[in-house]
Amino acid sequence: MDHILSLIIFFPIVAGAFGFLVHQGSIRVYGIAVAVIEFFLSIVLWLGFDYGIDGIQFAEYIPLISQFGMSYYLGVDGISLFLVVLSTFMTMIALIAVSIEKDIKNLVIAVLFLETTMVGVFLSLDIILFYLFWEASLVPMLYIIGAWGSERRIYAAIKFFLYTFAGSVLMLIGILYMGYLYYQTTGIWSFAITDWYQMILPFNLQLWLFGAFFLAFAIKVPMFPFHTWLPYAHGQAPTIGSVILAAVLLKMGTYGFVRFSLPLFPDASVYFMIPIAIVATIMVVYAAMVAYAQEDMKQVIAYSSISHMGIIILGTFAMNAEGISGSIFLMISHGIVSGALFMLVGVIYDRRHTKLMSEFGGLATVMPSFATIYGIMLMASVGLPLTIGFVGEFLSLMGFYRVDWVITLIAGSGIILGAVYMLTLYKRSFFGQITNEENRKLKDLNAKELTALIPLVALVVLLGVYPKPILKPIDLSVKKMITLMDKKFISQEAKDIVRKANSIGGGR
């Protein structure tokens, strides 16, 4: 277990490089085998994780450029553990479900390269290393959208790249300046996030640095008004690209807020708490209304993702254990549910080559298994109790209710709107008479599709009924982070706000 984190990060990219030597006809099986092994490694990590420790575990540290404090520093805690498992699991499921035949070798290799960058983001504790993985993730996703997407794939790929890269440039400036500040304070260079956690910055400086990091994370989420790249990316990406984008890549932005913004700039985080909450509420309601207006199934789910990410942001900036733990759990649940929904849309697109709801109707009659699984995922998406979606949404909203009940009430209405547009989609596509004769000949889910979807259904139900195995380690790490923030506050007002948010009702 000494180097389990390095193995998890680099196994996919090394195996992907060897994939160039694999015959075209065997590459799908090879890619699935690599993804299964990678998922097994993440399960080994989970089983070896000590639930009683709230700090970093399995740390690996190797100095790289000592004079500038750059190092190969990895570690995992309750905040990042399940995002790693989510990344490996959804990559495996996506490769099992992939239906593209054109140039599949390069697609599988690109996905394996992407998996390395995603896992690297969640395990890096040196922020330069984090930034390298963060930027490297753009390349394979750009390639996946641009090479295997739909008609406007090049436009969508370039828009995705430019938006996310532009925000990252400002974050890099903030990173370098933070490193310089640490040098000015201590006389040594360090880019280890655990060292930076000990810094207490002046309030005005916190505001500027918070903004530098905020833009990169907000674009990646994406937050309103930086969200316009996402519907294009989802609309033009192949199914496997949409699954990984929704399930994992968007979570890199919200993870950044939890890992960096809150503990590094606690006073600035409290200062911007209400403005960010207002923007998050706009995301929830606005995206839900736009989703209702869509005719394309995939666009409905794309805007639904934006709406749900708004709830995650709201929980993150609740600044209490319920809200932040709920937002991390919601990252996981949204990854599973949205990934499954995009996979289901891909199934129907492969059969009919259209995603327009007007082309369907009565699908439940000819595709009962498909309709059943779609219905379960739809219920999880709208937060039905006893499904995985309910747990994270409830905790996130309950967390922010302690801060501002009015904003919480408005954001909660977005969940009602979510039920409206999702049930409307389901009614139009699955019920009623079959008006299009082509739909009478549609085949139900095959063995490959069921193999990919049934584990997702099982998780939706099991973690909805019993979320404790995931919530417990998350909660421990989140409470440690809140304690760290409490020690770093320079404003008594900010400290009082966070203490109040964490004290009402006595916690979970």
Long-range contacts (C-beta under 8 A, 24 or more apart in sequence): 1-44, 1-48, 1-58, 2-60, 3-60, 4-41, 4-44, 4-45, 4-48, 4-58, 5-45, 5-58, 5-60, 5-74, 5-75, 5-76, 5-123, 6-60, 6-74, 7-41, 8-38, 8-41, 8-42, 8-45, 8-84, 8-88, 8-119, 8-123, 9-74, 9-116, 9-119, 9-120, 9-123, 10-116, 11-37, 11-38, 11-41, 12-38, 12-91, 12-112, 12-113, 12-115, 12-116, 12-119, 13-112, 13-113, 13-115, 13-116, 15-112, 16-108, 16-109, 16-112, 16-113, 16-116, 17-109, 19-105, 19-108, 19-109, 19-112, 20-105, 20-109, 22-105, 24-104, 24-105, 27-104, 27-105, 27-108, 27-109, 28-95, 28-98, 28-104, 28-108, 30-108, 31-95, 31-108, 31-109, 31-111, 31-112, 32-92, 32-95, 32-96, 34-112, 35-88, 35-91, 35-92, 35-95, 35-96, 35-112, 35-115, 36-92, 38-88, 38-91, 38-92, 38-115, 39-85, 39-88, 39-89, 39-91, 39-92, 41-88, 42-84, 42-85, 42-87, 42-88, 42-89, 43-85, 45-76, 45-81, 45-84, 45-85, 46-81, 46-82, 46-85, 49-76, 49-81, 49-473, 51-472, 51-473, 51-476, 52-476, 53-476, 54-78, 54-476, 54-477, 54-479, 54-480, 55-477, 55-480, 56-125, 56-194, 59-125, 67-189, 68-179, 68-189, 68-191, 69-179, 69-182, 69-183, 69-188, 69-189, 69-190, 69-191, 69-192, 70-126, 70-128, 70-129, 70-189, 70-191, 71-126, 71-129, 71-191, 71-192, 72-126, 72-129, 73-124, 73-125, 73-126, 73-129, 73-192, 74-123, 74-124, 74-125, 74-129, 75-123, 75-125, 75-194, 76-122, 76-123, 77-473, 77-477, 78-472, 78-473, 78-474, 78-475, 78-476, 78-477, 78-478, 79-255, 79-258, 79-259, 79-328, 79-474, 79-477, 79-478, 79-481, 80-122, 80-123, 80-255, 80-259, 81-473, 82-328, 82-332, 82-470, 82-473, 82-474, 83-122, 83-248, 83-251, 83-255, 83-328, 83-331, 83-332, 84-119, 84-122, 84-123, 86-247, 86-248, 86-251, 86-331, 86-332, 86-335, 86-336, 87-115, 87-118, 87-119, 87-122, 87-248, 88-115, 88-119, 90-243, 90-244, 90-247, 90-248, 90-335, 90-336, 90-339, 91-115, 91-118, 91-244, 91-248, 93-243, 93-339, 93-343, 93-452, 93-455, 93-456, 94-240, 94-243, 94-244, 94-247, 94-339, 94-343, 94-452, 95-240, 96-448, 96-451, 96-452, 97-239, 97-240, 97-243, 97-343, 97-346, 97-448, 97-449, 97-452, 97-453, 98-239, 98-240, 99-239, 99-346, 99-350, 100-148, 100-238, 100-239, 100-240, 102-148, 103-147, 103-148, 106-143, 106-147, 107-144, 107-147, 107-148, 107-238, 107-240, 110-140, 110-143, 110-144, 111-140, 111-144, 111-240, 111-244, 113-139, 113-140, 114-140, 114-141, 114-144, 114-244, 118-244, 118-248, 118-249, 118-252, 121-252, 121-255, 122-252, 122-255, 125-192, 125-193, 125-194, 126-191, 126-192, 126-193, 127-175, 127-178, 127-191, 127-192, 127-193, 127-196, 127-260, 128-175, 128-191, 129-191, 130-193, 131-168, 131-171, 131-172, 131-175, 134-168, 134-216, 134-252, 135-165, 135-168, 137-249, 137-252, 138-164, 138-165, 141-241, 141-244, 141-245, 141-249, 144-237, 144-238, 144-240, 144-241, 145-233, 145-236, 145-237, 145-238, 145-241, 148-237, 148-238, 148-240, 148-241, 149-236, 149-237, 149-238, 149-241, 150-235, 150-236, 151-236, 152-232, 152-235, 152-236, 153-236, 153-237, 155-232, 155-236, 156-229, 156-232, 156-233, 156-235, 156-236, 156-237, 157-233, 157-236, 159-228, 159-229, 159-232, 159-233, 160-229, 160-232, 160-233, 163-219, 163-222, 163-226, 163-229, 164-216, 164-219, 164-220, 164-229, 166-219, 167-215, 167-216, 167-217, 167-218, 167-219, 167-220, 167-226, 168-216, 170-212, 170-215, 170-216, 171-212, 171-213, 171-215, 171-216, 171-217, 173-212, 174-209, 174-212, 174-213, 177-209, 177-212, 178-209, 178-264, 181-205, 193-259, 193-260, 196-264, 197-263, 197-264, 197-484, 199-264, 200-488, 200-490, 201-264, 201-265, 202-490, 203-267, 203-268, 203-271, 203-490, 203-491, 206-265, 206-266, 206-267, 206-268, 207-265, 207-268, 207-271, 209-264, 209-265, 209-268, 210-261, 210-265, 210-268, 210-269, 210-272, 213-256, 213-260, 213-261, 213-264, 213-265, 214-261, 214-272, 216-253, 216-256, 217-253, 217-254, 217-256, 217-257, 217-260, 217-261, 218-253, 219-253, 220-249, 220-250, 220-252, 220-253, 220-256, 221-250, 221-253, 221-254, 221-309, 221-312, 221-313, 222-250, 222-253, 222-306, 222-309, 223-253, 223-279, 223-280, 223-283, 223-309, 223-310, 223-313, 224-279, 224-282, 224-283, 224-286, 224-287, 224-306, 224-310, 227-283, 227-287, 227-306, 230-302, 230-305, 230-306, 231-299, 231-302, 231-303, 234-298, 234-299, 234-301, 234-302, 234-305, 234-342, 235-296, 235-298, 235-299, 235-302, 238-346, 239-342, 239-343, 239-345, 239-346, 239-349, 240-346, 242-298, 242-302, 242-342, 242-346, 243-339, 243-342, 243-343, 243-346, 244-339, 246-301, 246-302, 246-305, 246-334, 246-335, 246-338, 246-339, 246-342, 247-335, 247-336, 247-338, 247-339, 248-335, 250-305, 250-309, 251-331, 251-334, 251-335, 254-309, 254-312, 254-313, 254-316, 254-327, 254-331, 255-331, 257-313, 257-316, 257-317, 258-316, 258-324, 258-327, 258-328, 258-478, 258-481, 262-316, 262-319, 262-324, 262-481, 262-485, 263-481, 263-484, 263-485, 263-488, 266-485, 266-488, 266-489, 266-494, 266-498, 267-489, 267-490, 267-491, 267-494, 269-317, 269-319, 269-485, 270-319, 270-489, 270-491, 270-494, 270-497, 270-498, 271-494, 272-317, 273-317, 273-319, 273-403, 273-497, 274-404, 274-407, 276-313, 276-317, 277-313, 277-314, 277-317, 277-400, 277-403, 277-404, 277-407, 278-407, 279-313, 280-310, 280-311, 280-313, 280-314, 280-317, 280-411, 281-310, 281-314, 281-407, 281-410, 281-411, 281-414, 282-310, 283-307, 283-309, 283-310, 283-313, 284-310, 284-311, 284-314, 284-410, 284-411, 284-414, 284-415, 285-410, 285-411, 285-413, 285-414, 285-417, 287-414, 288-414, 288-417, 288-418, 288-420, 288-421, 289-417, 291-418, 291-421, 292-417, 292-420, 292-421, 292-424, 295-356, 295-357, 295-358, 296-355, 296-356, 296-357, 297-345, 297-348, 297-355, 297-356, 297-357, 297-425, 297-429, 298-342, 298-345, 298-349, 298-355, 299-355, 300-421, 300-422, 300-425, 301-338, 301-341, 301-342, 301-345, 304-338, 304-341, 304-381, 304-418, 304-421, 304-422, 305-334, 305-338, 307-414, 307-417, 307-418, 308-334, 308-338, 308-381, 308-418, 309-334, 310-411, 310-414, 311-392, 311-393, 311-396, 311-397, 311-411, 311-414, 311-415, 312-392, 312-396, 314-396, 314-397, 314-400, 314-407, 314-408, 314-411, 315-392, 315-395, 315-396, 315-397, 315-399, 315-400, 317-400, 318-396, 318-399, 318-400, 318-402, 318-403, 318-501, 319-403, 319-482, 319-485, 319-497, 319-498, 319-501, 319-502, 320-399, 320-402, 320-403, 320-482, 320-498, 320-501, 320-502, 321-399, 321-475, 321-478, 321-479, 321-482, 321-502, 321-507, 321-508, 322-395, 322-398, 322-399, 322-402, 322-507, 322-508, 323-395, 323-396, 323-398, 323-399, 323-400, 323-402, 323-403, 323-501, 324-399, 324-478, 324-481, 324-482, 325-395, 325-399, 325-471, 325-474, 325-475, 325-478, 325-508, 326-391, 326-392, 326-393, 326-394, 326-395, 326-396, 326-397, 326-398, 326-399, 327-392, 327-395, 327-396, 327-399, 328-392, 328-474, 328-478, 329-391, 329-392, 329-395, 329-467, 329-470, 329-471, 329-474, 330-389, 330-391, 330-392, 330-393, 330-395, 330-396, 331-392, 332-388, 332-392, 332-470, 333-380, 333-388, 333-389, 333-391, 333-392, 333-460, 333-463, 334-389, 334-392, 336-388, 336-456, 336-459, 336-460, 337-377, 337-380, 337-381, 337-388, 337-389, 337-456, 337-460, 338-381, 339-456, 340-373, 340-377, 340-453, 340-456, 340-457, 340-460, 341-374, 341-377, 341-378, 341-381, 343-452, 343-453, 343-456, 344-370, 344-373, 344-374, 344-377, 344-453, 347-445, 347-449, 348-442, 351-442, 351-443, 352-438, 352-439, 352-442, 357-425, 357-428, 357-429, 358-428, 359-436, 359-439, 360-428, 360-429, 360-430, 360-436, 360-439, 361-428, 361-429, 361-430, 361-431, 361-432, 361-433, 361-434, 361-435, 361-436, 361-439, 362-430, 362-431, 362-432, 362-433, 362-434, 362-435, 362-439, 363-429, 363-430, 363-439, 363-442, 364-430, 364-431, 365-434, 366-434, 366-439, 366-440, 366-441, 366-442, 366-444, 367-442, 367-443, 367-444, 367-445, 368-444, 369-444, 369-445, 369-450, 370-444, 370-445, 371-430, 373-445, 373-453, 373-454, 373-457, 374-426, 374-430, 375-426, 375-430, 376-457, 376-460, 376-461, 377-456, 377-457, 377-460, 378-422, 378-423, 378-425, 378-426, 380-460, 380-464, 381-418, 381-422, 382-415, 382-418, 382-419, 382-422, 382-423, 383-415, 383-418, 385-464, 386-461, 386-464, 386-465, 387-460, 387-461, 387-464, 388-459, 388-460, 388-461, 388-463, 388-464, 388-467, 389-460, 389-464, 390-464, 391-463, 391-464, 391-467, 391-471, 395-508, 399-501, 402-500, 402-501, 402-504, 402-505, 403-497, 403-501, 475-508
